[in-house]
Amino acid sequence: RTGITWTQEAKLLPSDGAADDHFGFSVSISGDYAVVGARLDDDNGSNSGSVYVFKLIGTSWTQEAKLLPSDGAENDWFGWSVSISGDYAVVGADGDDDNGDGSGSAYVFKRTGITWTQEAKLLPSDGAASDQFGYLVSISGDYAVVGADFNNDNGFHSGSAYVFKRSGTSWTEEAKLLPSDGAEQDHFGISVSISGDYAVVGAVLDNDNGSESGSAYLFKRSGTSWTQEAKILPSDGAAGDWFGNSVSISGDYVVVAAQRDDDNGDLSGSAYVYSGFTTPVGVEGEITGLPAEFALSQNYPNPFNPVTVIRYELPVRADVKLTIYNLRGEEVALLFNGTMPAGNHRVSWDASSVASGVYLYRLQASPPARQEPGLRPAGGFIQTRKMLLLK
């Protein structure tokens, strides 16, 4: 990216690619590293799968590693899903058979220097045959979410998702996510994404807006508990849209795809962007009272590695600029620059691409020149706080 222009920088190919490997079936990027899945690679047997790690050096992307599981086997489909955050990558193998045929698994790899090693194999506490645990994976800091959309807790293929937390070199299951209104064939868990204290999970065949219209759910972490905070539905959802077939969350924004939406023709597809879930509009959840004044909270966690969440409060709609600086006063990242509604807001910062140290984050907020009727006036607000990145 240069300004508002995006140009192709590289085409990634594996050093040992072969016919029918399906290299590129899954991808993820964090900082200077990208991971690419090849789910039908045959190194550990037919269709056992593999994952490749590429590193950006200057303007060139070079293959740094090929990831293989310690117990890979035929038809494991290792690399069906991938996600990377900082020095950690998680890989889904939804055809693995540890808990029965097609029960699935996921693996965590850690980078030390230029070496990637397997740190853990993730299995659900109640895994069963055909659950397809590992169909989708997502990692953010010390947390990973793994979908199992064929799980049957709320009925046949109703689906579920699991949250794992890292402590040292150990990864333990912290929660199993289930929707409050889960039903047969919803396929909850077919898509997952996590950012800071929030996770979003897609249920592509939910029927709220018609048969197979789809939905997504937002979960929030408090301590070691994860609770459903909202159910996300599109304003124009219709039967067969498959809303929720893919999801992504970053800070205060959620994107949900509907690959079979028909706005531009049969099965043309669409995607929806949502924001401001702390004061939801168009989603389930209670709207809380507006803040009395501008405020910038201390980031959490602090110290952090590599993701932290910054919260701020606006008593009125305001033009907001949230910027990260180093101690030399140089801009490191512009997290947001635009207008936000009154309410409580949060933004995540992934510091994977910067060095350890003390950073400053600065909030500038001022009401627009023309304010909506009924909103109380307020002056401009500027506040700066420190945070510590420890890698």
N, C-alpha and C positions, 0 to 999 in steps of 0.2 A: 504494500500500500504506500502510495505517495500522495499525501493530501486526501483528496476524495477519489483518487484513481487507483484501481486495482489491476495489476498486470500479472501474467503468469511468470513465476520466478523459476519454476523447475518442474520436471516430470520425474517422478520417482519410479524406479524399477529395481527389483531385487537382483542381487548378484548371481543367484542360482535359479531364477524363475523358469518355470516349465509349463507346458500346456495343461490346462484344467486346474491350475493351482488356486484360481480365484483371488489372486493378489489384488487388494483394494476393496475387498468385501466390507471391511470395517476400517475406520480411520479415526485418529484423535491427535490433537496438537496441544502443547503447553510450552510456552517460551520458545527455546531453540530446538525443541525435540518434537518429532512426529512419530507415531506408531501406525503401522499398516498391517492388517490381518490378511492371511492367505489360508482360508479355512480348509481348503482341500489339498494343501501340500502333503506330500507322502513320506516325509522323513522318518516318522515313527509308525509307518504303516499307511495303507491306502486311506486317503481323506482324513489323516490324523490332524493336519493343520500346523501352522506356524505364524509367527509375528515378526516383523522387521522394525528396527528402530533406526531412524534417520536423524542426523544432527546438522543444524545450520552453522556453517563456518563462513563468515563473510556473506557472500551471496550464493554460496554453493551448499547444496544438501547432499551429504554423504552417508552411506549406510554404516552405522556404528555397531550394530549387533543383530543377530537372529535369535529370537527367543523360542525355546522349545520346553515343554513341561518335562519334569523328571520322570513322569509315569505315562507319557503319551502313548496312545494306542490307536488302532484302526477305527475310523469313523467317530473320533472324539470331536472333530470340528473345532479344535483349538484355534482361536482367532475369529470365531463367529462374531464376537464383539470385543472392542478394545476401548480403553480410556487411560489417559495419562495426566498426572498432576505433579509438577516438580520432579523429584527423583523417583517417583513410584508410577508403575503401570499395572493395570489390572486387565486380565484377559479372560473372556468367557469361553467355555468349552461345553456347549449345551448338549453334546452327544455323549459325554463321559458317562460311565456306567457304575460309578462307585456305590450309588444308592439304588441301583436297579437300571434296567435298560432305558437309556435316554433321560436319566435323572439329572445329569449335568453337574458342572463344577465351574470354579473360577480360580485363577492363579494371580498372585501378587508378585511382581518383580521390582527389585530395587537397584538403582544405579549408584555405583561407587567409582568415581573417576570415569573411565570409559568402559567399565565392566558392569553388566546387568546380570543379577543372580536371582533365582527364585527364592522368595522369602516365605511364602505361605501358599497353601492350597485351601480355598474356601469351600466349605460344604454346609448346607443348611442343617439345622438340628433335627428337622423332620422331613428330610428329602425322601422322595419316592420315585419310582419308575415313571418315566414320561413327563416329569415336571418341567423339563427343559430349563432348569436353573442355569443361569449364565447366558440366557438369550440376549439380554442387554446388560451392560455394566457401566458404572460411572464412579469416578473417584474425585474427591476434593479434600486436600489436606490429609487428616487422619481417618477419614470416613470413606467407605465404599458402599455403593448400593448395587444389588444384583437382582434382576428380575427373573421370575419363574412363572411365565404366563399360562402354563398348563397345569399349575397347582389346582387342587380341587376343594380347598377349604370352604368356599362359599357356593359350591356346586361344581359340576363338571366343567373343567377348563375356565374356572372363574379367575384364577391367577392370584399371585402374591409377589411381594418384593421383600428383600432382606437387607438390613443395614449392619455392616461390620465396622468395628473400630480398632485402630492400631494402638497398641501400647508397647513401646520398645520395638521388639521384632515379632510380637505376637498380634494376631488378628482374631478377634472374637465377635461372635454374633451379638449385637446389641438389641435388635428389634426385628420383628416381622411386621411388615406393613400390609394391612388389609383395608379396603374401602368400607365406609359405613353402610353402603347399600350394594355391596358386591353381589353378583348373580351369575348363574350358569352362563358360560360362553362369553363372558365379558372380556377375557384375556387381559386383565389387569396385570401390569408388569411387562408387557410387550415392549415398552420403552421406559427408560428411567434416566434421571439426571439429578445431580446434587451440587449445591453451591452453598458453602457455609453451613448455616443451621437449617436450610430448607432443601427438601427433595420433592421432585415432581414425578408422577408416575402416570403413564397412559393406559387407558382401557379401551382399546380400539373398537370393540364390538358391543360396548354399552348401548342401550336402546332408548335413552332418555328423549332424544329428538327423532326417534324412528328407528326401525331395525338397522343395527350396525352403524348407527350414527356416530358413536364414540364419545369419549370424555377423557378428562385428565384430573388428577387429584394432587393437591399441594399438602405436604406434611412438614411440620416444624419440630425441631428438637428443643427440648428443655431438660437440661441435665442428661439423664440416660433414657428419657422417654420421648417417643415420637408420636405426635397426635395429628390427626387430619384437621387442617385449617380451612380448606376450601375445596369445592368441586368446581372445576372449570368447564364451562359449556359455551360454544360459540353462539352469537346472537342469531345466526341464520342457519344453524345446524339442520341437517336433513338426513333421511334414511340413506344408508350406504356411503356416507362421507368418509368413514374411518378416521374421524378426528381423534388424535392421540396416537397415531401410528409411529410418530417420533416426537420427542420433546427435548427441550433444553432450557436450563435456568442459569442465569448469571446475575448476581446482585438482585435488583428489584424487578428484573424482567424475565418473563417466561415466553418461550416460543413453542407453539403446538402446531404440528402439521396435520392436514386432512388430505391425504393423497388421492382420494376419489371424489373430492368436491367437483362440481360441474360448472363453476362460474365461467370458465373459458372453453366450455365444451365438455363432452362426456369424459369423465375420469381425468380432467385437466389438472385438478389438485389446487391446494391453497395452503397458506400458513397464517396463523393468528399470533399477534404479539399482545401480551398482557403486562401491566405494571401496577404498582401501588397496592400490593396484596395486604399491606398492613392497614390500609383503609379500602377494602375491596369494593369494586363496582362491577356488577354483572357476574359475580360469583357468590357462592354461599359463604356466609360468615358475618359476624356482627361488626358493624361500623362503630368504632369508638369515638369519643369526643375529640375535638381538635385541640392541639397543644395551645397553651396560653402565650408562649413566646418562642422565638428562635432558639435552637440549641444544637450543639454538636457534641455527641457523646464520645467517650473513650472507645477506641476500637476493641473488638473482642474476637478471638483471644489476643492477648498481648502479654509477653512476646508471642510471635506466631511463625509458622512455617508450613506451606508458603501462602496460605489463604487467610485473610482476616476480613471482618465485616465492620463497616463504618455506618453508624446510625445518626440521623439528624432529624430535627423537628421544624416544621413550618407552620406558623399560626394562620398564614394566608397563602394564596397562590403566589409563587415567587420565581424569578429568574435565578437559577442556581448554577454555580460553578464549583466543582469539587476536584481539587488538584493535589497530586503527590509531589513533594520536593525532596531532594537530598539536602544534607547540611550545608552544601555550598550554594543553596538557593536555586539549583538547576531543576527544571521540571522533569519529573520521571514518568508521570502518567497523568492524563486528564481523564478522570473517571466519569464525569458528567458535565455537560454544558448545555443547559436548556431550561424550559419552564416545567415546574412541578406543582401539583395541587397541594393545598393545605393538608397536613397530616404527618404521620410518622413514616420515615423512609429509611431504607437500608441499601448499601452498595457493597459488593464484595470486591476485594482486590487480590488478584493472583500474582504474587511477587516471584514467580518461578524464574523469571529472566533477569533478576537483579541480585546484587550481592548482599550479604548480611550487613546489618548496620541500623543506625537510627534514621528514620524518615519522618518528614513532617506532612500532615495532611491539612488542607486549608479549605474551609467552606466560605463562599461568598454568596449571599442571598439578598435579593431586594425585590419588592413588589413591582410588577410591570407598571408602566406609565399609566395604563388604564386598568382600573381594578373593577371586578364584578360588583354589581349592586349588593349591598348588604354586608360586604366583608369589611372588617375593621381595618383602618390604615395601620401601617407599621413602617418603621425606618429600615435602612439597610443594616446588614449583619455580616460581620467578618470574624472568624475565629480559627485559630491554628492549634493543633495538638501534635504531640510526638507519639511515635510507635516504634517498636523494636522487632526487626526481622532476624531470627536466629536459625541458621541452616546447619 
